[in-house]
Amino acid sequence: MHNATWKPKQRTQHELCLKQLCFHAVREHIATLDTKALLDLPVVLLEDLVPHLTVWQLNKLQPALNHRGISTLSGWVRVLQDINGPQQSIVLYTEEEAKHEAMRIIFTSRFYGFIDDFTGSTLHSDTPSFLWMAAACIKEFVLMAKCHKPLQRLAAGQRPLLELLEKRIQSVGISQSIDMSNRMSQISLYVLHRLLDHGRAEEVAVHVQCPMVLAWLLHRRGSQYVMPELDRNMLSCISQATSASTYTSCSEEHDVIPRKRSNIGSVLTEADKGKLTVDPQALCQTFAAYDVPSTKICPWGQIRRLKISRCSSDSLRLLSAALPTFFCLHSLTLHSFSNFKDTDVLDFARALKQLSESSLSSLRDLSIGILPYTSFLEILLNANPKVMSLHVEIQTLTCGQLPQKLFRSAESELPAMPLEKLTVKLAEIQTDLQVVISVLKRCPHLTSFHVAGMRPPGGFSLGQLLTTLSEVNLCLTSLSLEDMKLCDCLPAILTLLSNPKLEEVRFSDCRLFEKGTEKEDGLKQLVVALKNLPSLQTLSLAQNRLAKNAHVLAELFSGSSPSSVKLLDISSNFIKPADLLKFAKRLQTHRPPHRLTLDLRMNPGDRDPDTWNTALRKLHLFCVVLVGGWKSTDSMVDHVSNM
């Protein structure tokens, strides 16, 4: 096995079963093996071993495996499948993304004491050191304010763990409401204070509707604005009557708080008898150890990235008040489940303009939805012309538009902008195509463009959009077109693909060959154009009903100049087992020059499991394969398959 010339051969089912037994034995007895000898095995064999390793083993061996050029992605994908189930979609394509997501789920589950069903062979460990290992790998902490017992332990008996999190955590997510009139909220506020002000966290993600908590988070962490009601609570205290409100715990048990540190339960009881503060400095003194009282003035952190996933009108108005002096803010993401009001968005745009007019402004990334009109795309860009990345979601419920005079100047008066990334997601009957084209013409430095759901009115063709991209946006490296009818735009697409800088191309649910009688010929033309892109790394043709023509894509890797594609997404294409086997055989003939990540999810593999698995075995020799998500017994799946 140590022979450097060892190469994989066609294997019988018996050989494959024997190999699986060997991998199982390595996993179970790895502690007694010579690690150096194990890592000296041939690369191909180690790549096959990776999906069988446990979380502990993956984390320990990853540096050495990476040094040999071996990715552990397939191992972390297997861990996520053990966590979420094999049918759950996994949309993480890099090694670090998959590892962090696995460790984040493991840490959150173990920290809060949730009963998990991690039954996979990769997750058979439940020791305190397992929690510490996960903590050392994560960058995001999820605060569940109603689970106060784990937070109590973190603030008292697990102080070393809190100190580790202060060094590691870069992002804090708030997933449950914090009732600031409740005495138990002090624990949550204290943990937030430690991570944001004493630690490295500069990103906050708020997943609840709570303007008061948002105001507390923003207070002195960037904006000079102070919410009057919060200011009163900072300077005074919340009365005993208010703080006596009930609190629901995640657990009915009541552990005794360790006495090594100040008894948090006692501290909060005493606070109940008097007054309750929400001031971070006072909280830090309250929760400091009795034997080492805190005399230092606490630092104030800065929020550079803010995400609000359930942004109410109250929260948007609060942000509009805070934004003009929020100079340290680099990235802002706002999302509402319903359309923002016109007046609120216009007020927000005015605040954005005030901020952008200051030389101290650092806001470069803006994401906002749901906007009521396409016109707001231009309004927001004009309000902050320095923005480098803009993501908007638009849902037009009526056929009206804002008055043109609010946003439209003569095109000759509009200056070019430095915008590099633009995402526009639309849900409307008809799209004002000229608004989007006008924006593209003003953004010659655009490197990434993603548009979804565009429906041009009668007399207009999406070919106009593609032509603009070909003629104006010559710096594009990433192009993603989604949920658009492009079946009559193949010539314009081929012209667009002559841009040699493209590294990522996605045509998802674009009905590329809906009208063509010769779907295979059209796909061959597309493959020729894609193959000529020397820098192409990612290609997605998801949801284009390639079906029996999927094998044509193997030609990407044929000839003396094979494609450099490392990720190929052909999910949701109704590729049957026989079609996949044909594709696998073609790909064996034209092997990719590097290990290919192949997304095959949402294809009907269960219609002939034996043939499907035979194809997968061939593909596993040179691909990281993502599968699952399809059940032929699902009535909705049957509906989709017959579309």
C-alpha positions as CSV (number, residue, x, y, z in Angstrom):
1,M,0.0,0.0,0.0
2,H,3.0,2.3,0.4
3,N,4.0,1.9,-3.2
4,A,4.0,5.3,-4.8
5,T,2.8,3.9,-8.1
6,W,-0.3,2.4,-6.6
7,K,-3.4,3.2,-8.7
8,P,-7.0,2.4,-8.2
9,K,-8.4,-0.3,-10.4
10,Q,-11.9,-1.5,-11.3
11,R,-13.1,-3.1,-8.1
12,T,-15.5,-5.9,-7.5
13,Q,-18.3,-5.5,-4.9
14,H,-16.3,-7.9,-2.6
15,E,-13.3,-5.6,-2.8
16,L,-15.3,-2.5,-2.0
17,C,-16.9,-4.2,1.0
18,L,-13.4,-5.3,2.3
19,K,-12.2,-1.7,1.8
20,Q,-15.2,-0.4,3.9
21,L,-14.3,-2.8,6.7
22,C,-10.7,-1.6,6.6
23,F,-11.8,2.1,6.8
24,H,-14.1,1.2,9.7
25,A,-11.2,-0.5,11.5
26,V,-9.0,2.5,11.0
27,R,-11.7,4.8,12.5
28,E,-12.2,2.6,15.5
29,H,-8.6,2.0,16.3
30,I,-6.9,5.2,15.0
31,A,-5.5,6.0,18.5
32,T,-3.3,2.9,18.4
33,L,-2.1,3.4,14.8
34,D,1.1,5.2,13.7
35,T,-0.3,8.5,12.5
36,K,2.8,9.2,10.3
37,A,2.4,5.8,8.6
38,L,-1.3,6.5,8.1
39,L,-0.6,9.8,6.5
40,D,2.0,8.3,4.2
41,L,-0.6,6.2,2.4
42,P,-1.3,7.0,-1.2
43,V,-3.4,10.2,-1.7
44,V,-6.2,8.4,-3.5
45,L,-6.6,6.0,-0.6
46,L,-6.6,8.8,2.0
47,E,-9.2,10.7,0.0
48,D,-11.5,7.6,0.2
49,L,-10.8,7.3,3.9
50,V,-11.8,10.9,4.8
51,P,-15.6,10.4,4.7
52,H,-15.2,7.6,7.3
53,L,-13.4,9.7,9.9
54,T,-15.0,11.1,13.1
55,V,-15.2,14.8,13.9
56,W,-12.3,14.4,16.3
57,Q,-10.2,12.7,13.7
58,L,-11.1,15.1,10.9
59,N,-10.2,18.1,13.1
60,K,-6.9,16.5,14.2
61,L,-5.7,15.3,10.8
62,Q,-7.0,18.1,8.6
63,P,-3.7,20.2,8.7
64,A,-1.6,17.2,7.7
65,L,-4.1,16.1,5.0
66,N,-4.3,19.7,3.6
67,H,-0.5,19.7,3.5
68,R,-0.6,16.7,1.2
69,G,-3.2,18.5,-1.0
70,I,-6.1,16.4,0.4
71,S,-9.4,18.2,1.1
72,T,-11.5,17.1,4.1
73,L,-14.7,18.5,2.4
74,S,-16.2,15.0,1.9
75,G,-15.7,14.2,5.6
76,W,-17.4,17.4,6.8
77,V,-20.2,16.8,4.3
78,R,-20.6,13.3,5.8
79,V,-20.7,14.9,9.3
80,L,-23.5,17.3,8.2
81,Q,-25.4,14.4,6.7
82,D,-25.1,12.6,10.1
83,I,-26.4,15.7,11.8
84,N,-29.2,16.7,9.4
85,G,-30.1,13.4,7.7
86,P,-29.1,12.2,4.2
87,Q,-32.1,13.9,2.6
88,Q,-31.2,17.4,3.9
89,S,-29.8,19.7,1.3
90,I,-26.2,20.8,2.0
91,V,-25.2,24.0,0.2
92,L,-21.7,24.5,1.5
93,Y,-19.1,23.9,-1.1
94,T,-15.8,24.8,0.6
95,E,-13.9,22.8,3.3
96,E,-13.9,25.6,5.8
97,E,-17.6,26.5,5.3
98,A,-18.6,22.9,5.9
99,K,-16.4,22.4,8.9
100,H,-17.6,25.7,10.5
101,E,-21.2,24.8,10.0
102,A,-20.8,21.3,11.5
103,M,-18.9,22.7,14.5
104,R,-21.4,25.5,15.0
105,I,-24.3,23.0,15.1
106,I,-22.5,20.7,17.4
107,F,-21.4,23.5,19.8
108,T,-24.8,25.1,20.0
109,S,-26.5,21.7,20.6
110,R,-24.1,20.6,23.3
111,F,-23.8,24.0,25.0
112,Y,-27.5,24.5,25.4
113,G,-28.0,20.8,26.4
114,F,-30.4,20.0,23.6
115,I,-31.1,16.3,23.1
116,D,-29.8,15.6,19.6
117,D,-30.2,12.6,17.3
118,F,-26.6,12.6,16.0
119,T,-26.6,8.9,15.4
120,G,-24.0,8.8,12.7
121,S,-20.7,7.1,13.2
122,T,-18.8,10.4,12.9
123,L,-20.4,11.9,16.0
124,H,-20.1,9.4,18.8
125,S,-18.6,11.7,21.5
126,D,-20.2,13.6,24.3
127,T,-17.4,14.7,26.6
128,P,-16.6,18.2,27.9
129,S,-13.5,18.3,25.7
130,F,-15.7,17.8,22.7
131,L,-17.5,21.0,23.5
132,W,-14.2,22.8,23.9
133,M,-12.9,21.4,20.6
134,A,-16.0,22.8,18.8
135,A,-15.7,26.1,20.6
136,A,-12.1,26.5,19.4
137,C,-13.4,26.1,15.8
138,I,-16.4,28.4,15.6
139,K,-16.7,32.1,14.8
140,E,-20.4,32.5,15.5
141,F,-22.2,32.3,18.8
142,V,-26.0,31.9,18.9
143,L,-27.6,33.6,22.0
144,M,-30.8,31.9,23.1
145,A,-31.9,34.2,25.9
146,K,-34.6,31.9,27.2
147,C,-32.1,29.2,27.9
148,H,-30.7,31.0,30.9
149,K,-29.1,28.1,32.8
150,P,-26.3,27.4,30.2
151,L,-25.7,31.2,30.1
152,Q,-25.5,31.3,33.9
153,R,-22.9,28.5,33.8
154,L,-21.0,30.4,31.1
155,A,-20.9,33.6,33.2
156,A,-19.8,31.7,36.4
157,G,-18.4,28.2,36.5
158,Q,-17.4,28.1,32.8
159,R,-15.5,31.4,32.8
160,P,-12.5,29.9,30.9
161,L,-14.9,28.9,28.2
162,L,-16.3,32.5,28.0
163,E,-12.7,33.8,27.7
164,L,-12.1,31.3,24.8
165,L,-15.2,32.5,23.1
166,E,-14.2,36.1,23.6
167,K,-11.0,35.3,21.6
168,R,-12.8,33.2,18.9
169,I,-16.2,34.7,18.3
170,Q,-16.6,37.2,15.5
171,S,-20.3,37.1,15.1
172,V,-23.2,37.0,17.6
173,G,-26.7,35.9,16.6
174,I,-29.7,36.7,18.8
175,S,-32.4,34.1,18.1
176,Q,-34.8,34.7,21.0
177,S,-36.3,37.8,22.4
178,I,-34.7,39.5,25.3
179,D,-37.2,41.0,27.8
180,M,-35.2,43.9,29.2
181,S,-37.8,44.3,32.0
182,N,-37.0,40.8,33.3
183,R,-34.2,40.3,35.8
184,M,-32.9,37.2,33.9
185,S,-32.2,39.4,30.9
186,Q,-29.1,40.6,32.7
187,I,-27.4,37.3,32.0
188,S,-28.0,37.6,28.3
189,L,-26.9,41.3,28.2
190,Y,-23.8,40.4,30.2
191,V,-22.8,37.7,27.8
192,L,-23.4,40.1,24.8
193,H,-21.3,42.7,26.6
194,R,-18.4,40.3,27.1
195,L,-18.4,39.1,23.4
196,L,-19.0,42.6,21.9
197,D,-17.0,44.9,24.2
198,H,-14.3,42.6,25.7
199,G,-14.1,40.1,22.8
200,R,-13.5,40.3,19.0
201,A,-17.2,40.1,17.8
202,E,-17.9,42.9,15.4
203,E,-20.9,41.4,13.7
204,V,-24.4,41.2,15.2
205,A,-27.3,39.3,13.6
206,V,-30.7,40.0,15.2
207,H,-33.4,37.4,14.3
208,V,-36.2,38.8,16.6
209,Q,-38.4,42.0,16.5
210,C,-37.2,44.0,19.5
211,P,-36.3,47.7,18.9
212,M,-35.3,48.2,22.5
213,V,-32.7,45.5,22.3
214,L,-31.5,46.9,19.0
215,A,-31.1,50.3,20.6
216,W,-29.1,48.7,23.5
217,L,-26.8,47.0,21.0
218,L,-26.2,50.2,19.0
219,H,-25.7,52.3,22.1
220,R,-22.1,53.6,22.0
221,R,-21.0,50.8,19.6
222,G,-20.9,53.1,16.6
223,S,-23.8,55.5,16.3
224,Q,-24.0,58.7,18.4
225,Y,-27.8,58.4,18.5
226,V,-29.3,57.3,21.8
227,M,-32.9,56.1,22.0
228,P,-34.6,58.4,24.7
229,E,-36.3,55.5,26.5
230,L,-33.0,53.5,26.6
231,D,-31.2,56.5,27.8
232,R,-33.5,56.8,30.8
233,N,-32.9,53.1,31.6
234,M,-29.2,53.6,31.4
235,L,-29.1,56.5,33.7
236,S,-31.7,55.2,36.1
237,C,-33.0,51.7,36.7
238,I,-36.0,49.6,36.0
239,S,-38.4,49.4,39.0
240,Q,-38.9,46.3,41.1
241,A,-42.5,45.9,39.9
242,T,-41.4,45.8,36.2
243,S,-38.5,43.4,36.9
244,A,-40.8,40.9,38.6
245,S,-42.2,39.6,35.3
246,T,-42.2,35.9,34.8
247,Y,-39.5,34.1,32.8
248,T,-39.8,30.9,30.9
249,S,-36.7,28.6,30.9
250,C,-35.7,26.1,28.4
251,S,-35.6,23.5,31.2
252,E,-37.7,22.9,34.2
253,E,-34.7,21.9,36.3
254,H,-33.0,24.3,38.6
255,D,-29.3,23.6,39.1
256,V,-27.3,25.0,42.0
257,I,-25.0,27.7,40.8
258,P,-21.3,27.0,41.7
259,R,-20.1,29.0,44.7
260,K,-16.5,29.5,43.3
261,R,-17.8,32.7,41.7
262,S,-20.5,35.2,42.7
263,N,-23.8,33.3,42.9
264,I,-25.6,34.7,39.9
265,G,-29.0,33.6,41.2
266,S,-28.4,35.5,44.5
267,V,-27.1,38.6,42.7
268,L,-30.2,38.7,40.5
269,T,-32.5,38.2,43.5
270,E,-30.8,41.1,45.3
271,A,-31.2,43.1,42.1
272,D,-34.9,42.3,42.2
273,K,-35.2,43.7,45.7
274,G,-33.7,47.0,44.5
275,K,-33.3,48.1,41.0
276,L,-32.2,46.5,37.8
277,T,-29.6,48.0,35.5
278,V,-29.0,47.4,31.8
279,D,-25.8,49.4,31.7
280,P,-22.9,47.2,30.5
281,Q,-20.4,48.7,32.9
282,A,-22.7,48.0,35.9
283,L,-23.4,44.5,34.5
284,C,-19.7,43.7,34.4
285,Q,-19.2,44.7,38.0
286,T,-22.3,42.7,39.0
287,F,-21.1,39.5,37.5
288,A,-17.4,39.9,38.4
289,A,-16.0,37.4,41.0
290,Y,-16.4,38.5,44.6
291,D,-12.7,37.8,45.3
292,V,-11.6,39.8,42.2
293,P,-13.9,42.8,42.0
294,S,-13.8,44.7,38.7
295,T,-12.4,48.2,39.0
296,K,-11.5,48.8,35.4
297,I,-13.7,50.8,33.0
298,C,-15.0,48.4,30.4
299,P,-14.1,49.1,26.8
300,W,-16.8,49.6,24.1
301,G,-16.8,47.5,21.0
302,Q,-17.8,48.6,17.5
303,I,-20.5,47.0,15.4
304,R,-19.1,46.9,11.9
305,R,-21.6,44.4,10.4
306,L,-25.3,44.4,11.4
307,K,-28.0,42.0,10.2
308,I,-31.7,42.2,11.1
309,S,-33.7,39.4,9.6
310,R,-37.1,40.5,10.9
311,C,-36.9,44.2,10.5
312,S,-40.1,45.9,11.6
313,S,-41.1,49.5,10.8
314,D,-40.0,50.5,14.3
315,S,-36.6,49.0,13.8
316,L,-36.2,50.6,10.4
317,R,-37.1,54.0,11.8
318,L,-34.7,53.5,14.7
319,L,-31.9,52.7,12.2
320,S,-32.8,55.7,10.1
321,A,-32.2,57.8,13.2
322,A,-28.9,56.1,14.1
323,L,-27.5,55.8,10.6
324,P,-26.2,59.4,9.9
325,T,-23.5,59.0,12.6
326,F,-22.9,55.3,12.3
327,F,-19.5,55.8,10.9
328,C,-17.9,52.4,11.8
329,L,-20.6,50.4,10.0
330,H,-19.2,48.5,7.1
331,S,-22.1,46.2,6.2
332,L,-25.9,46.4,6.8
333,T,-28.5,43.7,6.1
334,L,-32.2,44.4,6.6
335,H,-35.0,42.0,5.8
336,S,-38.7,42.1,6.5
337,F,-41.3,39.4,5.9
338,S,-43.6,42.0,4.2
339,N,-42.9,45.1,2.1
340,F,-41.4,48.1,3.8
341,K,-43.6,51.2,3.5
342,D,-42.7,53.7,0.8
343,T,-42.3,56.5,3.4
344,D,-40.0,54.4,5.7
345,V,-37.7,53.5,2.8
346,L,-37.5,57.1,1.6
347,D,-36.6,58.2,5.2
348,F,-34.0,55.4,5.3
349,A,-32.6,56.6,1.9
350,R,-32.3,60.2,3.3
351,A,-30.4,58.9,6.4
352,L,-28.2,56.8,4.1
353,K,-27.4,60.0,2.0
354,Q,-26.5,61.9,5.2
355,L,-24.1,59.1,6.2
356,S,-22.5,58.8,2.7
357,E,-21.9,62.6,2.6
358,S,-19.6,62.3,5.6
359,S,-15.9,61.5,4.9
360,L,-16.0,59.3,8.0
361,S,-18.6,56.9,6.5
362,S,-17.3,53.3,5.9
363,L,-20.6,51.6,4.8
364,R,-19.8,49.6,1.7
365,D,-22.2,46.6,1.7
366,L,-26.0,47.1,1.8
367,S,-28.6,44.4,1.6
368,I,-32.3,45.3,2.0
369,G,-35.7,43.7,1.3
370,I,-38.5,43.6,0.8
371,L,-38.8,46.8,-1.3
372,P,-42.1,47.8,-2.9
373,Y,-40.8,49.0,-6.3
374,T,-37.8,48.4,-8.7
375,S,-37.3,52.2,-8.6
376,F,-35.8,51.9,-5.1
377,L,-32.8,50.2,-6.6
378,E,-31.7,53.6,-8.1
379,I,-32.9,55.6,-5.1
380,L,-30.6,53.7,-2.8
381,L,-27.7,53.8,-5.1
382,N,-28.0,57.5,-5.6
383,A,-28.3,57.9,-1.8
384,N,-25.0,56.1,-1.2
385,P,-23.0,56.1,-4.5
386,K,-19.9,54.8,-2.6
387,V,-21.4,51.4,-1.9
388,M,-19.4,48.5,-3.3
389,S,-22.0,45.8,-2.8
390,L,-25.8,46.1,-3.1
391,H,-28.4,43.3,-2.6
392,V,-32.1,44.2,-3.0
393,E,-35.3,42.1,-2.9
394,I,-38.3,43.6,-4.6
395,Q,-41.9,42.5,-4.5
396,T,-44.3,44.7,-6.4
397,L,-47.9,44.2,-5.2
398,T,-49.4,46.8,-7.5
399,C,-48.7,48.0,-11.0
400,G,-47.9,51.5,-9.8
401,Q,-44.4,53.1,-9.5
402,L,-43.0,56.0,-7.6
403,P,-43.1,59.3,-9.4
404,Q,-40.2,59.5,-11.8
405,K,-39.1,62.9,-10.4
406,L,-38.2,61.3,-7.1
407,F,-35.3,59.3,-8.6
408,R,-34.7,59.7,-12.3
409,S,-32.2,62.3,-13.7
410,A,-31.2,62.6,-17.3
411,E,-28.9,59.7,-18.1
412,S,-26.1,62.0,-19.1
413,E,-26.1,63.5,-15.6
414,L,-25.7,60.2,-13.8
415,P,-22.0,59.6,-12.8
416,A,-20.4,56.2,-12.9
417,M,-20.3,54.3,-9.6
418,P,-17.7,52.0,-8.1
419,L,-20.2,49.3,-7.4
420,E,-18.6,45.8,-7.7
421,K,-21.4,43.4,-6.6
422,L,-25.1,43.7,-7.4
423,T,-27.9,41.2,-6.6
424,V,-31.5,41.9,-7.6
425,K,-34.2,39.4,-6.6
426,L,-37.6,40.2,-8.1
427,A,-41.1,39.0,-7.5
428,E,-43.4,40.9,-9.8
429,I,-45.5,40.4,-12.9
430,Q,-43.4,42.8,-15.0
431,T,-40.0,44.3,-14.4
432,D,-38.9,47.8,-15.4
433,L,-36.0,46.5,-17.4
434,Q,-34.7,50.0,-18.2
435,V,-34.1,50.7,-14.5
436,V,-31.8,47.6,-14.2
437,I,-30.0,48.3,-17.5
438,S,-29.5,52.0,-16.5
439,V,-27.8,50.8,-13.3
440,L,-25.6,48.4,-15.1
441,K,-24.4,51.1,-17.5
442,R,-23.4,53.2,-14.5
443,C,-21.4,50.3,-13.0
444,P,-18.4,49.5,-15.4
445,H,-16.4,48.0,-12.5
446,L,-19.1,45.4,-11.6
447,T,-17.4,42.0,-10.9
448,S,-20.5,40.1,-9.6
449,F,-24.1,40.2,-10.9
450,H,-26.9,38.1,-9.8
451,V,-30.5,38.6,-10.9
452,A,-33.5,36.4,-10.3
453,G,-37.2,36.5,-11.3
454,M,-36.9,39.2,-14.0
455,R,-40.0,39.4,-16.2
456,P,-39.7,42.0,-19.0
457,P,-42.9,43.6,-20.4
458,G,-44.1,42.8,-23.9
459,G,-41.9,44.1,-26.6
460,F,-38.7,43.8,-24.5
461,S,-36.3,40.9,-24.5
462,L,-33.8,39.7,-21.8
463,G,-31.3,39.7,-24.7
464,Q,-31.0,43.5,-24.1
465,L,-29.8,42.8,-20.5
466,L,-27.3,40.3,-21.7
467,T,-26.0,42.6,-24.5
468,T,-25.5,45.4,-21.9
469,L,-23.5,43.0,-19.7
470,S,-21.3,42.0,-22.7
471,E,-20.7,45.6,-23.8
472,V,-20.4,47.5,-20.5
473,N,-19.6,45.1,-17.7
474,L,-16.3,43.7,-18.9
475,C,-14.9,43.1,-15.4
476,L,-17.5,40.4,-14.5
477,T,-16.0,37.4,-12.7
478,S,-19.3,36.1,-11.3
479,L,-22.6,35.8,-13.3
480,S,-25.8,34.3,-11.9
481,L,-29.1,34.3,-13.7
482,E,-32.0,32.6,-12.0
483,D,-35.7,32.0,-12.7
484,M,-35.6,33.7,-16.1
485,K,-36.8,32.6,-19.5
486,L,-33.6,32.6,-21.7
487,C,-34.6,30.0,-24.2
488,D,-34.5,32.6,-27.0
489,C,-31.2,34.2,-25.9
490,L,-28.6,31.5,-26.7
491,P,-26.7,33.7,-29.2
492,A,-26.5,36.5,-26.6
493,I,-25.4,34.0,-23.9
494,L,-22.6,32.7,-26.1
495,T,-21.4,36.2,-26.7
496,L,-21.5,37.0,-23.0
497,L,-19.4,33.9,-22.3
498,S,-16.6,35.2,-24.4
499,N,-15.6,37.3,-21.4
500,P,-12.3,35.6,-20.3
501,K,-12.5,36.8,-16.7
502,L,-15.6,34.8,-15.7
503,E,-14.8,32.4,-12.8
504,E,-18.4,31.6,-11.8
505,V,-21.4,31.1,-14.1
506,R,-24.8,30.1,-12.9
507,F,-27.9,29.6,-15.1
508,S,-30.5,28.3,-12.6
509,D,-34.1,27.6,-13.7
510,C,-33.5,29.6,-16.9
511,R,-35.3,27.2,-19.3
512,L,-32.3,27.4,-21.6
513,F,-33.5,24.9,-24.2
514,E,-37.2,25.1,-23.7
515,K,-38.0,26.0,-27.4
516,G,-35.2,24.2,-29.1
517,T,-36.0,20.8,-30.7
518,E,-32.3,19.9,-30.6
519,K,-31.6,20.4,-26.9
520,E,-28.4,18.4,-27.2
521,D,-27.0,20.6,-30.0
522,G,-27.7,23.8,-27.9
523,L,-26.0,22.2,-24.9
524,K,-23.0,21.3,-27.0
525,Q,-22.7,25.0,-28.2
526,L,-22.9,26.1,-24.5
527,V,-20.2,23.6,-23.5
528,V,-17.8,24.8,-26.2
529,A,-18.2,28.4,-25.0
530,L,-17.8,27.4,-21.4
531,K,-14.7,25.3,-22.1
532,N,-13.0,28.3,-23.6
533,L,-13.2,30.2,-20.3
534,P,-9.7,29.6,-18.8
535,S,-10.6,30.9,-15.4
536,L,-14.0,29.2,-14.9
537,Q,-14.2,27.5,-11.5
538,T,-17.9,27.1,-10.8
539,L,-20.7,26.1,-13.2
540,S,-24.4,25.7,-12.3
541,L,-27.0,24.5,-14.7
542,A,-29.5,23.6,-12.0
543,Q,-33.2,23.3,-12.8
544,N,-32.8,23.3,-16.6
545,R,-34.2,19.8,-17.2
546,L,-31.1,18.5,-18.9
547,A,-32.3,14.9,-18.2
548,K,-30.9,12.5,-20.7
549,N,-28.6,15.2,-22.2
550,A,-26.5,15.6,-19.0
551,H,-23.8,13.4,-20.4
552,V,-22.8,16.2,-22.9
553,L,-21.3,18.1,-19.9
554,A,-18.6,15.5,-19.6
555,E,-17.1,17.1,-22.8
556,L,-16.0,20.0,-20.6
557,F,-13.1,17.9,-19.6
558,S,-12.2,16.3,-23.0
559,G,-9.2,17.1,-25.2
560,S,-5.8,18.6,-24.4
561,S,-7.3,21.7,-22.7
562,P,-9.9,20.4,-20.2
563,S,-12.0,22.9,-18.3
564,S,-10.8,24.2,-15.0
565,V,-14.3,23.8,-13.4
566,K,-14.1,22.5,-9.8
567,L,-17.7,22.7,-8.9
568,L,-20.5,21.5,-11.2
569,D,-24.1,21.9,-10.1
570,I,-26.6,19.9,-12.1
571,S,-29.1,19.4,-9.3
572,S,-32.9,19.4,-10.1
573,N,-32.5,18.3,-13.7
574,F,-34.5,15.1,-13.7
575,I,-31.5,13.0,-14.4
576,K,-32.6,9.4,-14.2
577,P,-30.2,6.6,-13.0
578,A,-29.5,5.4,-16.6
579,D,-28.7,9.0,-17.6
580,L,-26.3,9.4,-14.7
581,L,-24.6,6.2,-15.5
582,K,-24.0,7.4,-19.0
583,F,-22.6,10.6,-17.7
584,A,-20.4,8.8,-15.2
585,K,-18.9,6.6,-18.0
586,R,-18.2,9.6,-20.1
587,L,-16.6,11.4,-17.2
588,Q,-14.4,8.3,-16.6
589,T,-13.2,8.7,-20.2
590,H,-12.7,12.4,-19.7
591,R,-11.5,12.7,-16.1
592,P,-11.3,16.1,-14.6
593,P,-7.8,17.2,-13.9
594,H,-8.7,17.8,-10.2
595,R,-11.2,16.4,-7.7
596,L,-14.6,17.7,-8.9
597,T,-17.4,18.7,-6.5
598,L,-20.6,17.4,-8.2
599,D,-24.0,18.5,-7.0
600,L,-26.6,15.8,-8.0
601,R,-29.3,16.7,-5.4
602,M,-33.0,16.5,-6.3
603,N,-32.6,14.0,-9.1
604,P,-34.7,10.8,-9.2
605,G,-32.1,8.3,-8.1
606,D,-34.6,6.2,-6.2
607,R,-36.3,5.1,-9.4
608,D,-33.5,2.6,-10.0
609,P,-31.3,2.5,-6.9
610,D,-28.9,-0.2,-8.2
611,T,-28.1,1.7,-11.4
612,W,-27.9,5.0,-9.5
613,N,-25.5,3.5,-6.9
614,T,-23.3,2.0,-9.7
615,A,-23.0,5.4,-11.3
616,L,-22.2,7.0,-7.9
617,R,-19.4,4.4,-7.3
618,K,-17.8,5.4,-10.5
619,L,-18.1,9.1,-9.7
620,H,-16.7,8.8,-6.2
621,L,-13.3,7.8,-7.6
622,F,-12.7,11.4,-8.8
623,C,-15.7,13.5,-7.4
624,V,-17.1,14.8,-4.1
625,V,-20.7,14.0,-4.8
626,L,-23.7,15.7,-3.1
627,V,-26.9,13.7,-3.3
628,G,-30.3,13.5,-1.7
629,G,-33.5,15.5,-1.4
630,W,-35.6,13.5,-3.8
631,K,-38.4,11.1,-2.9
632,S,-40.5,9.7,-5.8
633,T,-43.3,9.0,-3.4
634,D,-43.7,12.8,-2.8
635,S,-46.6,14.1,-4.8
636,M,-44.9,17.4,-5.3
637,V,-41.8,15.7,-6.7
638,D,-44.0,13.8,-9.2
639,H,-45.6,17.1,-10.2
640,V,-42.2,18.7,-10.8
641,S,-40.9,15.6,-12.8
642,N,-43.8,16.0,-15.2
643,M,-43.5,19.7,-15.8
